[in-house]
Amino acid sequence: MSKDRDTADRTIGDATRVVAAGRRPEWTQGVVNPPVWRASTHLYGSVAELRAAGGRDTHHRLFYGRRGAPTQWSLADALTELEPGAEATFLYPSGVAAIAAALLSVLSPGDELLLVDSAYDPTRSMADGLLKRFGITTRFYDPLIGAGIADMIGERTRAIFMESPGSLTFEMQDVPAITAAAKARGVTAILDNTWATPLHFRALEHGVDLSILACTKYVVGHSDVMLGSVTAAPSHWRKLRETSFQLGQVASPDDAWLGARGLRTMAVRLAQHQSSALQIARWLETRPEVDRVLHPALETCRGHDLFARDFRGSSGLFSFVLSGGDEAARAALIDGLVHFGIGYSWGGFESLAIPVDPQRYRTATAPSFAGPLVRLQIGLEDPADLIADLEEGLKRFAAARG
């Protein structure tokens, strides 16, 4: 057992774990961070050595560039250590690539996928496009279904894909109830855990088989790298790895290095994202221009009981519903913001605001809101500055609404 793995098996704090994890001495070689190993070809001393390499397990062994090197292995190992009970982690060039690999590792033509109706839109698109072309059917389910998912599991159901909370409307799922129903029927439980990360929700401890992160978000934390990961339970690791190799998936060593650098500060960044987002969310609840705030850590938010039961913290992403108004009034709010950028993604140091229209992406449920929605990513700026910015934005909204 390596020194860092032995440390990880003891009870240590999350901040300590993200600093120490994945830094094996044979990878760091006496420096703090594993260097960037850039290589497509690895050389062998003889034909016999080359033949031997092809016949053994290449996990954490140099073989060919597509199988990775210490730069990628270090980050993957660190992410594994954040999920107690996990076997290993595979890295991908984006979060969507990670979602595709997880799904294709367990689904075959003729199979059925149960997908939460509040899922990330590219996940829905994959189900309606790529999976459908491969003869895999998808049924969408209400994110509030809980143990009732058992009634939807059929003879062809092979996987249930969860996202808790949903990244637009923030419904909480009863993950333990859903995974229990899945295990009772031999169905794989998959979770997109990007919002909480393993620091705030330990997916495998709650019965998940494959836990997905868009590492682009909180792991990287600086809005400059596309990266994804899937962390697997022992029962699902080998199939995930084989599928990923067959798909030719590999993360760039430079991107993995930047992901590892971001990981070392993720605990302190998440703490600040959480604190600032909650301060701003509670302020928004007091505003007459706001109908309600969709943030599961708020006691007033539906699903807070599940959040309080299962989660260890929250992050910086949430939405709020405006009181009436239309697209033009919402745009007046967002367009004039000074400290919020307008752009997709989240999890970086900067704050973002975008309009969201979840009704366009729902088929199993029909969410109804009093007015348009705005999604906020709360970054690392002073929350007082962000509140002042939003206050001016709400004034513009009120004036445009009339």
N, C-alpha and C positions, 0 to 999 in steps of 0.2 A: 504493500500500500504506500502510495506517495505521501510526502509530507503534507501537501495541501489537502489531499483526500482525507487523511487521518484527522486533520484539523476540522474539516467540514463535517465529519461524523460526530464531533462533540457539539454541545449546545453553545453556540456563539451567536452574537447579535448580527442582524442583517447588514449593518454598516461594515462590520468586520469581515463578513463573508464576501461582500462585493469587492472589497479591497484585496483579499487574499486568494480568492478562488481562481483556479486555472493557472497559477504561476508556479508550475513545476520547475524545479532546479534545472532539469535537463533541457527545458525550453527557454528559460531566462538566461542560463549560462552566466550567472553572476551579475546581471544587470537587473533593474527593477522590472522593466517591461520586456516581454518576448519581442525580439526583433522581427522585421518584416521579411519573411522568406518568399521571394519571388522566383518561381521556377515552374516550367512545364515539364522538363526532362530531369529525371534523377538517374545518375550514372551508377553502374555496377562494375565490380572488379573482374568478373568473369561471367561466362555463359552459365555456369552452374549457379552462381549467385543470382543471376537474373531469373533463371528457372525457379529457384527456390522462393524468390520473392513473389512470383505469380501464383504459387500454390499455397500461400499462407494468408491468414487474416491481415488485411492492411490497415485495420483500425489503429491509428496513432503510430503507423509505420510509413516511412517514405516509400513510395512505389511509383507514382506518376502524379503530375501536377493536379489533375482533376480529383485526386483523393486527398488533397490538402497537405499541409505541413504545420509545424508548430504554431505559426501565427493563427491559423484557423482553429487548430485543436485547442489552443489555450482558451479562446473565447467560448467555444462549444462546451468545453469542460467546465468553465465557470458557470455558464447558464444551467448546466446539469446539476451543479452543486446547489443552486438556488431552489431546486425542486426535489425535496426529499422523496426517495423512492424511485427516482428516475434511473433509467439505464444509461442513456446518452442523448446527445443533441446533435442535430444536423443543421448546418447553416445554408442559407439560400441568398440569391442576389436581390430579393425583395420579399416583403410580406406576402404578396399575392403568389409568388413562386412557392413559398412555404405552405400556403393553403392548398395549392394544387397538388403538391407532393403528398401532403397528409391525406387528402381525399383519394388520390389515385393509388395510394399504398393499401387501401382497404376496400375499394370499390371495383367491381368488374361489370361487364355488360350483363344486363338483366337485373342488377341490384337496384335497391332503392335507398335514397338518402332522405332523412328528415332534417330540414334546415329551418332554423328559427327565422321568423318573419322580419325580425328587426336586424338581420345580419348586414354587415358591410356590403355596399352595393357591388363591388367586384366579386365578392363571394356569390351573390345571387346571379350575377352575369355568368360566372363559371358554371353554375348549376344549370342555367337555362341554355347555355351555349355548348361548351366543351363536353360536359358530362352527358348532356342530352345527345350529342353527336355520337358518343361512345355507347349509347344504349342504356344509360343510367338515368332512372327517373328520380325526380325530386318532389317531395311534398313539404310545403311550408307549414309551420305550426306557430300557434300563439305563444309569444315569449312568457306569458303568465301561466302556461299549462301545468307546470310542475309535475307531480306524480301522474297526472292524467296522460302523459306521453305514452304510458304503457298501452293505452287503448289504440294508439296510432301505429304501434310496432307490428308489422306484418311479416309474412313468410319471407319476403324478399328484402326486408330492411336490414342493412348491414352497418349503417353508421348514423349517428345523431350529431349534428354540428350546432354548437352553442356559441353565443357571444353574450357575456354578462359583465356589465350592462351593455345594451345596444349602443352603438357609437353615434346615433342621432337622437333617439328618444329615451334612452337610458333606462329601459325596463330591466329589472333584476330578474334573473332566472333562478329557480330552485335547483342549483346544479347537483347537490347530493341526491335529491329525489329523482332527477332525470338519469344520473349515472347509475343509480341503483336499479332502475327499470331497465336500462341498457344491459347491465351485467346479468340480470336475471334471464335475458333472452339472447345472450351472446353477441350483443351489438356493440360496436366500437363507439366510445364517447370522445368527441373532439371538441376542444374549446379554443376560441380566439381570446387569449388572455392579455391582449395588448394594453387595455385601459388600466388594469390593476398591476400588471407585472407579477412575477412570483414573489416579490417583496410584500405585496398587499393581498394576494390570493394564491395559495398553494394548490394548484390545480390537481395534481396527482393525489394529494392527500384527500381530496374531495371526490375521488373516483374517476377522474379524467384519464384517458389512455394516451392521447396526443395533445400536447399543449403548444399552441402557436403564439409566436410573438412577431409583430412587425417591429423588428429591432430598429428600424428607421426612426421610430418614435422615442420612447424613453431610454432605451439602452444607448443609442447613439447620442441623443439629446442635443444635437447642435445643428440639425436641419441641413446636413451636408453629405449624408450617406444613405443609400438604399440597401437594406439588409433585412433578412428574415430568419426565423429559426423554428424548428419543431423539436420539442423535448418529449421523449417517448418512455412509456412504461416498459419494463423488461419484456412483456408479452408482445410488444409492437415494434421494438427497435429494429430487429433484423429485417423485417419486411419494409419498414420505412427507408432504411439504408439502401437496400437492394433497389427499391423503386427510384430513389434519388440518384443513384449511380446510373441506372438505366436511362433516366431522363437527362443525364449529363449535367446535373446541377452542381455548381461549385461557387462559393463566394470568393471574391477577390481578396488576396491577402492584405492589400492596403485598406480595403473596406473593413475587413475583420479587425485589423489593428486599430482603426478609428472606433469601431464598436467596442473593443476591449477598453480603450481609453475612456470612452463615455461611461462604460459600466462602472468604473471605479468611483464615479461621483453620483451614480444614480440614486443612492439612498438619500443623500443630502438634497439633491435636486427635487426628488419626489416629495420630500417633506415640505419644501418651500412651495412647490406647485400645489400641494394639498392645502396648506395653510392659506395661501393667497386666494385660491379658488373658493374655498369655503367662506372667507371674509367677503368676497365679491358676490357670491351666490346669496348670502344672507342679506346683503345690502339690496340686491335686486328684488328680493321678496318684499321689501318695504315700499317699492316704487309703484305708484298708481298706473304707470304705463305698462307694467308687467303683470300678466295674468297668473303665471306660475313659473317656478324654476324646476327644471328636470335635473336633479343632482341627487343620487341615491344616498349620499351621506347626510342629507338634510332630513330631519325628523318628519317634515311635512311631505316628503316625497313618497309616492307609492313604491313599495318594495324596500323601504328602509329597514324593515324587520329582517329581511334576508341579508341585507348588507351588514347590519349589526351582528348577525349571527355568524356569518361566514368570512367576512373580509377584515383585514388588519389595518386598512387605511384606504384612502381614495387618491385621485390624481387631479390633474388640472383641466380636464375636459368635461364640459356640461353644456346644456342648452337652456334657453328660456323662451317662454311663449309670450308674445306681445298681446296687449289688450286691444283687439281689433286691428284696424289698419290693413294696408294692402302692400303689394310688392314695392311700389314707389316709396311708401312711408318707411318700410324696412330698409330699403336702399339708402334713404336719407340718413338713417341712423348709422349704417355701416360705412358708407362712403366718406363721411367726414371724420372718422376716428383717426387720431394721431398716433397712438401707441399700439394700435392693433393693425397688423397686416391683414390683407385679404388673400387667402390662399389655402390650398388643401394641405393635408397632413396635420400633424400636431406633435407634441412631446418635446419640442425644441425650447431653447431659452427665451424665444420671442413669443408674444401674444398674437393670437389670430382671431378673426371673426368672419364667419361666412353665413349666408342664408341657407337653410335646409328645408326641404319639402318632403318629409317622410311619406306622405300620402302617395307620392308617385312610385314608391318602391314596395308597397305592401299589397299582399294578395290574400293572406289568411285572416288578417285583421284590418280594421278600418279606423285608425286613430283620428280623433276629432279634437281640434284645438280652437280656442277663442280667436286666435290671430296667427300671423306668421311666426315662424321659429327662427332664432338666431343661435348658432353654436359658437361657443367661446373656447379657445385654448388659452389658459392663463399661464403666462410665462414667468420669468424671474424678475420682472420690473417691480418697482415699488407699487403695492396694491393701491395706495392712495392716489397715485397718478392714473392708474387704470380706472378707478372708480370715478375720478373727475372727468376722464375722457368719456366714459359711458354715460355719465350724467348729462353732458352736453349732447351726446348722441340721442338720448331719450327725449331731450327737449326738441331736437330736430324732428324726431319721429312724431311727437305730439303735434307739432306745428303742421307737419305734412298730412297727418291723419285728419286734422280739422276737428 
